[in-house]
Amino acid sequence: MRSLKSVRSAVCLVLIAGWCSSAAAQEDHIETDRDSFTRSPRIVAPGRFVVEGSHTFLDQAAEFEGHLYPDFLARYGLSDVLELRLGWTYEVGKNHHLAPVGGERVEEGLVNYGAKVFLTEAEGWLPDSSLIVSGYTPTSGESNDTDFSFEYAFGWEWGEGWEIDAGIRWFSLAEEEDHFSEWAPSIVLKAPLCSERWNAHVEYFSQHSIDREEDYQLHYIGPGAHYLITPNIEIGARVFWGLSDQSAEFVSNAGMGVRF
């Protein structure tokens, strides 16, 4: 059964990480938003920049594969509670398996912009948490619609490098004359991998449309890992397997982040 095999593979890295929980505590280091689908609940320190980029591949049950690149995002810490965000990506054939049969491959450039507001600092059961507000405007392609999203991210750190984060995103989306919304809940467990430079995680996320002409429910699970070349440079990769008939069969992402 595909979903059972996916779950077994996804938890493998975290089980290995559990055997290595004696790793030393990490020094202050870059924390990107790109190393998991679930955003970090923490923001960039005041006066510092974090620049991120990646490539995403979607193996879809459709005529066209999906690609997203360079998924560029620049984040600037404006204050102790506010981060400004600006990015750009190019999407080729994304979610083509959800489009009508025989449809043309969609290619679209998107600029995204917004802010991340730090809400609470972890204390006891109270988590670190942030609210992310973003807009997405086409820079190329046939669409002229600007989409919006709100995301609440929260999480806790404990032990020597262990972390659990979760989030819920809401999107206002448009496809030609079809306007609808999407909810995307997610959760990720992160753990050290025998070294203060290595970190592994296992993550689940889903996407649920509401009021689309043909609604979808997409479910994914998979592992990932990232490596700190220096405290200010991170590289990483993650993979996901689809758990529902409407999901892409396989998704991979690889990228990096740099802090200045």
C-alpha positions in Angstrom: 0.0 0.0 0.0 1.5 3.3 -1.2 0.6 5.4 1.9 2.0 2.8 4.3 5.3 2.6 2.5 5.5 6.4 2.4 5.0 6.6 6.2 7.6 4.0 6.8 10.2 5.8 4.6 9.3 9.2 6.1 9.9 8.3 9.7 13.2 6.6 9.0 15.4 9.8 9.3 13.8 10.9 12.5 14.3 7.4 14.0 18.0 7.6 13.1 18.1 11.1 14.6 16.7 9.8 17.9 19.7 7.5 18.2 21.9 10.6 17.9 20.1 12.8 20.4 23.3 13.4 22.4 24.5 15.9 19.7 25.8 19.2 21.0 23.4 22.1 21.1 23.7 24.3 18.0 25.1 27.8 18.1 23.0 30.7 16.7 22.4 29.9 13.0 20.3 30.7 10.0 16.7 29.4 10.1 15.0 29.4 6.6 11.4 29.2 5.7 12.2 27.0 2.7 13.6 23.9 4.4 10.0 22.6 5.1 6.5 23.3 3.9 5.7 24.5 7.4 7.1 27.9 7.9 9.4 28.8 10.8 7.5 30.5 13.7 10.5 32.7 14.2 11.6 35.8 12.3 14.9 37.2 11.0 16.9 39.2 13.6 16.7 43.0 13.3 19.1 44.5 10.7 19.8 41.1 9.1 18.9 39.6 5.7 18.1 36.0 4.8 18.0 35.1 1.1 16.5 31.7 0.1 16.0 29.8 -3.2 15.1 26.3 -4.4 13.8 24.1 -7.2 10.6 22.0 -6.8 9.8 19.1 -9.0 6.3 17.5 -9.2 5.9 14.0 -10.7 2.2 14.2 -11.7 -0.3 11.8 -13.3 -0.6 14.2 -16.2 1.0 15.1 -19.5 3.3 17.6 -18.0 5.7 17.5 -15.1 5.6 20.4 -12.6 8.6 22.7 -11.9 8.9 25.8 -9.6 12.2 27.8 -9.6 14.1 29.7 -8.4 11.6 30.3 -5.6 13.6 33.3 -4.5 12.7 34.9 -1.2 14.5 37.8 0.5 13.6 38.4 4.2 14.7 41.4 6.2 14.4 41.9 10.0 13.0 45.4 10.5 12.5 45.1 14.2 12.2 42.5 17.0 8.6 41.7 15.9 8.5 42.5 12.1 10.1 40.9 9.1 9.6 42.2 5.5 9.5 39.7 2.6 9.9 39.9 -1.2 10.3 37.1 -3.6 9.8 35.7 -7.2 9.3 32.3 -8.7 8.4 30.8 -12.1 5.9 28.0 -12.2 5.7 25.5 -15.1 2.9 22.9 -15.3 2.2 23.1 -11.5 -0.8 20.9 -10.5 -1.5 20.1 -14.2 -3.0 16.8 -13.0 -5.9 18.9 -11.5 -6.6 20.8 -14.8 -9.1 19.6 -17.4 -7.8 16.8 -19.7 -6.0 18.2 -22.8 -5.4 21.6 -21.3 -2.2 23.5 -22.2 0.8 23.6 -19.9 0.5 26.7 -17.7 3.7 28.8 -17.3 3.6 31.8 -15.0 6.0 34.1 -13.1 4.9 35.4 -9.7 6.2 38.1 -7.5 5.3 37.7 -3.8 5.5 40.3 -1.1 4.4 40.7 2.5 5.4 40.6 6.1 5.9 38.2 9.0 4.8 39.4 12.5 6.2 37.7 15.6 3.3 37.2 18.0 4.5 35.1 21.0 7.7 33.8 22.5 7.8 30.2 23.8 7.2 29.9 27.5 6.0 26.6 29.0 3.1 25.5 26.8 3.0 28.8 25.0 4.7 28.4 21.6 6.8 30.7 19.4 4.3 32.0 16.9 4.1 34.3 13.9 1.5 35.5 11.4 2.6 35.8 7.7 0.6 37.9 5.3 1.5 37.6 1.6 0.3 38.8 -1.8 1.1 37.1 -5.2 1.0 39.1 -8.4 1.7 37.6 -11.9 4.7 39.0 -13.8 4.1 36.8 -16.8 1.6 34.3 -18.1 -2.1 34.7 -19.0 -3.5 35.4 -15.5 -3.9 38.9 -14.2 -5.3 38.0 -10.8 -3.5 38.8 -7.5 -3.9 36.1 -4.9 -3.5 36.5 -1.1 -2.6 34.3 1.8 -2.6 34.4 5.6 -0.6 31.9 7.6 -0.3 31.2 11.3 2.9 29.3 12.3 3.7 28.1 15.8 6.1 25.6 17.4 8.3 24.6 20.3 12.0 23.8 20.7 13.3 21.4 23.4 16.3 19.2 24.3 19.4 19.5 22.1 18.1 20.6 18.7 14.6 18.9 18.7 11.7 21.0 17.3 8.1 20.6 16.4 6.4 23.2 14.3 2.9 23.4 12.8 1.0 25.9 10.6 -2.3 26.6 8.9 -2.4 28.6 5.6 -5.4 30.2 4.0 -5.3 31.3 0.3 -7.6 33.3 -1.8 -7.0 31.9 -5.3 -8.2 32.3 -8.9 -8.1 30.1 -12.0 -9.5 32.0 -15.0 -13.1 32.8 -13.9 -13.0 30.3 -11.0 -12.4 32.1 -7.6 -12.0 29.9 -4.6 -10.1 29.5 -1.3 -7.6 26.9 0.0 -6.7 25.7 3.5 -3.3 24.0 4.0 -2.5 22.6 7.5 0.9 21.1 8.2 3.2 19.7 10.9 6.9 18.9 11.0 9.2 17.2 13.5 12.9 18.2 13.4 15.8 16.5 15.1 19.6 16.6 15.1 21.6 14.0 13.1 24.7 13.2 15.2 26.2 16.6 14.5 25.3 20.2 15.2 25.5 20.9 11.4 23.0 18.2 10.3 19.3 18.2 10.9 16.6 15.8 9.7 12.8 16.1 9.7 9.6 14.3 8.8 6.6 16.3 7.7 2.9 16.0 6.8 0.9 18.6 4.9 -2.4 18.8 3.0 -4.2 21.2 0.7 -8.0 21.5 0.6 -9.9 23.7 -1.9 -13.3 25.3 -1.1 -15.8 26.5 -3.7 -13.6 25.5 -6.7 -15.5 24.2 -9.7 -13.9 20.8 -9.0 -12.6 20.7 -5.4 -9.4 18.8 -4.5 -7.9 17.3 -1.4 -4.2 16.7 -1.5 -2.2 14.9 1.2 1.6 14.5 1.4 4.2 13.0 3.8 7.9 12.8 3.5 11.4 13.3 5.1 14.0 15.9 4.6 17.4 17.1 5.8 19.5 20.2 5.8 23.2 20.9 6.4 24.8 24.1 7.8 27.9 24.8 5.7 28.5 27.7 8.1 26.1 29.2 10.7 25.0 31.6 7.9 24.7 29.2 4.9 22.3 26.3 4.7 21.6 23.7 2.0 18.9 21.1 2.1 16.5 18.7 0.4 13.1 17.1 1.0 10.9 14.7 -0.7 7.2 13.9 -0.4 4.9 11.1 -1.5 1.2 11.7 -2.3 -1.2 9.9 0.0 -4.4 10.6 -2.0 -5.6 9.9 -5.5 -5.6 13.6 -6.4 -2.1 14.3 -5.1 1.0 14.4 -7.2 2.7 11.0 -7.0 6.1 12.4 -5.9 7.5 15.9 -5.0 11.1 16.9 -4.4 12.7 20.2 -3.4 16.3 21.2 -3.0 17.7 24.6 -2.2 19.8 26.8 0.0 19.7 29.9 2.2 22.2 32.6 3.1 22.2 35.0 6.0 23.9 38.4 5.9 
